Amino acid sequence: MMLLLDRLITLLLLLPKHPVRTSFSLLRRWRFLLLISISRFVIRVVLEEETETQRTETWQSMLMREALLLQDSAMVWLKGTLRHTRRA
């Protein structure tokens, strides 16, 4: 175990040392990338909700159009049957 610790310590000493500002800049980049990914996720969710709302509105308007067409055709049929009953 001590031999393993010794090797790890010497390995760390052999690695090149980076200035502290590099780690801070990496941290800053990480935060920036995190903000970008969060904003993209939020934008995607909002757009999906808007698309779903548009689909619902489109579906509702289509149903309303069909209901109006059925109502119009029912009125035409009713007028036709009333004409035939009056003649008889």
Secondary structure, 3 states (H helix, E strand, C coil): CHHHHHHHHHHHHHCCCCCHHHHHHHHHHHHHHHHHHHHHHHHHHHHHHHHHHHHHHHHHHHHHHHHHHHHHHHHHHHHHHHHHHHHC
